[in-house]
């Protein structure tokens, strides 16, 4: 069986440090081309011995040999580039947030159906075995009924002047960069949507985007989810779920790769406490799952319905931020 041939769109660090190595490690994919308008991909091409380097994204999309593309460009460019790739018959794995409006994603899925290709948002944390295990524990009632879920994703942004995360025009901000994970995790683990959402926005460093956001989501069945994301403090990517019979804490929820790929679940009940350690490479397993879907024409491991819910909630919270 021949390997899936990938094209990389954009010269972002996540492509160089995470996704290109993940594709090469997947065992079922090779990279044959990379496109970057900034010139950042020149060294990446040499480093990974990628056969073709172009500066025009359309040129990469037109390559017959390319089966799928991974898009790692600024958030505001995703929708247009995905549509171009899909119209060229390419499968697409795109960095989060895949779009900035639900309507855009609906249009993309309609286009994907027309051209018979797959499109998926790159939410790599979902593919680490710790998340599946956590959901299994919740469904088994190990900590009873969920009462509260707390999630946080922080890291300290140093380069405030030139980092694309601080550009409103490019779709930056802590919500789009970090908060999207917290929203996604609540939907993934609780398997339901919030009834109401409250948001607090704090802007620092004279940035034109949100840099510290706190959210509280209320559910019809009584659960309360609180989440915060920030560019102002050291790395913290923790989830804690408190139930009627105990709690589960995930200290490396979104970036287990920073903990030697080891995920941890600290499970506390009235009768005992235990620590469950699970190793897995989030980015590699994401690529492998996506490639398997393409091979066997199955269901996406991160479904369209889940992606549409994510886009809706992210857009709704973003709008709340910008109205306050």
C-alpha positions in Angstrom: 0.0 0.0 0.0 1.5 3.3 -1.1 2.2 6.0 1.5 0.0 9.1 1.7 1.7 12.1 0.1 1.5 15.3 2.1 2.0 19.0 1.3 2.8 21.4 4.1 1.2 24.9 3.9 3.0 27.5 6.0 6.3 27.7 7.8 5.1 28.0 11.4 7.0 26.5 14.3 4.3 23.9 15.0 4.8 22.5 11.5 8.6 22.3 12.0 8.6 21.1 15.6 5.5 18.9 15.8 3.6 18.1 12.6 6.3 17.4 10.1 8.0 15.0 12.5 4.6 13.4 13.3 3.9 12.8 9.6 7.3 11.3 9.1 6.9 9.1 12.2 3.4 8.0 11.3 4.6 5.1 9.2 2.0 5.8 6.5 2.9 9.3 5.3 5.6 11.2 3.4 6.0 14.9 2.7 6.7 15.8 -0.9 6.2 19.6 -0.9 6.1 22.6 1.4 4.9 26.1 0.6 5.6 29.3 2.4 5.3 32.9 1.4 7.6 34.2 4.2 10.7 32.2 3.3 10.7 30.4 6.7 10.3 27.0 5.0 13.7 27.1 3.3 15.6 25.7 6.3 12.7 23.3 7.0 13.0 21.9 3.5 16.7 21.2 4.0 16.2 19.9 7.5 13.6 17.3 6.5 14.8 16.8 2.9 11.4 17.7 1.4 11.7 17.4 -2.4 9.8 20.5 -3.4 9.7 24.0 -2.0 7.3 26.7 -3.5 6.3 30.2 -2.4 2.8 30.0 -4.0 0.2 28.0 -2.1 -1.9 27.6 -5.3 1.1 25.9 -6.9 1.2 23.3 -4.1 -2.6 22.7 -4.3 -2.2 22.1 -8.0 0.3 19.3 -7.6 -1.2 16.1 -8.7 1.1 14.0 -6.5 -0.2 15.7 -3.3 -2.9 13.7 -1.6 -3.4 15.8 1.6 -2.3 19.1 3.0 -1.6 20.3 6.5 -2.3 24.0 6.9 -0.4 26.0 9.5 -0.9 29.6 8.5 -2.5 32.5 10.5 -6.1 31.8 11.7 -7.7 34.4 9.5 -6.3 32.7 6.3 -7.6 29.2 7.1 -11.0 29.4 5.5 -9.8 30.6 2.1 -6.9 28.2 2.0 -9.0 25.2 2.9 -11.5 26.0 0.2 -8.7 26.2 -2.4 -7.2 22.9 -1.2 -10.6 21.1 -1.2 -11.4 22.5 -4.7 -8.2 21.0 -5.9 -9.2 17.6 -4.5 -6.9 17.6 -1.5 -7.8 16.2 2.0 -7.1 18.8 4.7 -5.8 18.8 8.2 -5.9 22.4 9.4 -4.5 23.9 12.6 -7.0 25.1 15.2 -9.2 27.1 15.2 -10.1 25.7 11.8 -12.3 28.8 11.1 -13.5 31.9 12.9 -17.2 31.5 12.1 -19.5 28.5 12.0 -20.9 29.6 8.7 -17.4 29.2 7.1 -17.2 25.6 8.3 -20.6 24.7 6.9 -19.5 26.0 3.5 -16.3 24.0 3.7 -18.1 20.8 4.5 -20.5 21.3 1.6 -17.5 21.9 -0.7 -15.7 18.8 0.8 -18.8 16.7 0.0 -18.8 17.9 -3.6 -15.1 17.1 -4.1 -15.3 13.9 -2.0 -12.5 14.8 0.4 -12.0 14.9 4.2 -11.4 18.1 6.3 -10.4 17.9 9.9 -9.4 20.4 12.6 -6.0 19.6 14.3 -7.0 19.2 17.9 -4.1 16.9 18.8 -4.8 16.6 22.5 -7.9 14.6 21.8 -5.8 11.8 20.4 -3.6 11.2 23.5 -4.8 8.0 25.4 -5.3 10.0 28.6 -8.3 11.8 27.2 -10.0 8.6 26.1 -9.3 7.0 29.5 -10.8 10.1 31.3 -14.0 9.9 29.3 -14.3 6.2 30.0 -13.9 6.8 33.7 -16.6 9.5 33.6 -19.0 7.3 31.6 -18.4 4.5 34.1 -19.4 6.8 37.0 -16.1 6.4 38.8 -16.5 9.9 40.3 -20.3 10.0 40.2 -22.2 12.8 38.4 -20.0 15.7 37.3 -20.6 18.8 39.3 -17.8 21.1 38.1 -15.0 21.1 35.6 -12.1 23.5 35.7 -9.6 23.9 32.8 -6.7 26.2 32.2 -4.2 26.8 29.5 -1.6 29.4 30.0 1.8 30.2 28.6 4.0 33.2 28.8 4.2 35.1 25.5 7.5 37.0 25.2 7.5 38.5 21.7 4.5 40.9 21.9 5.5 43.1 19.0 5.8 40.6 16.2 4.0 37.4 17.3 0.9 36.7 15.1 -1.0 35.8 18.2 -1.2 39.5 19.1 -2.7 40.5 15.7 -6.4 41.0 15.6 -6.3 41.1 11.8 -4.7 37.6 11.7 -7.3 36.1 14.1 -5.0 36.2 17.2 -5.8 36.3 20.9 -5.7 34.0 23.9 -9.2 32.6 23.2 -8.4 31.5 19.7 -4.9 30.2 20.6 -5.5 28.6 24.0 -9.2 28.9 25.1 -10.3 26.9 22.1 -8.8 23.8 23.8 -10.7 24.4 27.0 -14.0 24.7 25.2 -13.2 21.6 23.1 -12.3 19.6 26.2 -15.6 20.4 27.9 -17.5 19.2 24.9 -15.4 16.1 24.5 -15.5 15.0 28.1 -19.1 16.0 29.1 -20.6 15.2 25.6 -23.0 18.1 25.8 -23.3 21.8 25.0 -23.7 24.6 27.6 -27.0 26.4 28.0 -25.4 29.8 28.9 -21.9 31.3 28.8 -20.4 34.1 30.8 -17.1 35.7 29.8 -14.5 38.0 31.4 -11.9 39.6 29.2 -8.7 41.2 30.4 -6.3 42.9 28.0 -2.7 43.7 28.9 0.4 45.0 27.3 -1.7 47.3 25.1 -2.4 44.4 22.8 -5.2 44.7 20.2 -6.5 41.2 21.1 -7.7 39.4 24.2 -4.7 38.2 26.2 -6.4 36.8 29.4 -9.9 35.3 29.2 -12.0 33.6 31.8 -15.2 31.7 30.9 -18.0 30.1 32.8 -20.3 27.7 31.1 -23.6 26.5 32.6 -25.4 23.4 31.5 -29.1 22.5 31.6 -28.3 19.4 33.7 -26.6 21.5 36.4 -22.9 21.2 35.6 -20.7 24.3 35.7 -17.5 24.5 33.7 -15.0 27.3 34.3 -12.0 27.9 32.0 -9.3 30.4 31.7 -6.5 31.1 29.2 -3.7 33.6 29.3 -0.5 34.8 27.6 0.8 36.1 30.9 1.9 33.2 33.1 4.1 30.1 32.8 2.9 27.0 31.1 -0.2 25.4 32.8 -2.5 23.1 31.0 -4.5 21.4 33.6 -8.1 20.0 33.8 -9.8 19.0 37.1 -13.2 17.4 37.1 -15.1 17.2 40.4 -18.0 14.8 40.8 -20.4 13.7 43.5 -18.1 10.8 44.4 -14.6 12.1 43.7 -12.4 13.9 41.2 -10.1 13.5 38.3 -7.1 15.8 37.7 -5.2 15.8 34.4 -2.0 17.9 35.0 -0.8 17.7 31.3 -4.2 17.8 29.6 -3.3 19.7 26.4 0.4 19.3 26.1 1.5 15.9 27.4 4.3 16.1 24.8 6.0 18.6 27.3 5.9 15.8 29.9 7.8 13.3 27.8 4.5 12.3 26.1 3.2 10.9 29.4 -0.3 11.8 30.4 -1.5 11.4 34.0 -4.9 11.0 35.6 -5.0 11.5 39.3 -8.2 9.8 40.4 -9.5 10.4 43.9 -12.6 8.7 45.3 -14.0 8.3 48.8 -12.3 4.9 49.1 -8.9 5.4 47.4 -6.6 7.5 45.3 -4.6 6.3 42.3 -2.5 7.7 39.5 -2.9 6.4 36.0 0.0 7.1 33.6 -0.4 6.7 29.9 2.1 7.3 27.2 1.2 8.4 23.7 2.3 10.9 21.1 -0.6 13.2 20.5 0.6 14.6 17.2 1.6 11.2 15.7 -1.7 9.6 16.8 -3.6 12.4 15.3 -1.9 12.0 12.0 -2.3 8.2 12.1 -6.0 8.4 12.9 -6.6 10.9 10.0 -4.6 8.8 7.6 -6.5 5.7 8.6 -9.8 7.5 7.8 -8.5 8.5 4.4 -7.3 4.9 3.7 -10.5 3.2 4.6 -13.0 5.9 3.9 -14.4 5.8 7.5 -15.7 8.3 9.9 -13.5 11.2 11.0 -12.1 10.5 14.5 -13.1 14.1 15.3 -16.5 14.4 13.8 -18.1 17.1 11.7 -20.8 17.6 14.4 -18.1 18.1 17.1 -16.2 20.6 14.8 -19.4 22.5 14.1 -20.2 22.7 17.8 -16.7 23.9 18.5 -16.9 26.6 15.9 -20.3 27.8 17.2 -19.1 28.1 20.8 -15.9 29.7 19.9 -17.7 32.3 17.7 -20.3 32.9 20.4 -17.6 33.5 23.1 -15.5 35.7 20.7 -18.6 37.9 20.0 -19.2 38.2 23.8 -15.6 39.3 24.3 -15.9 42.0 21.6 -19.2 43.4 22.8 -17.9 44.0 26.4 
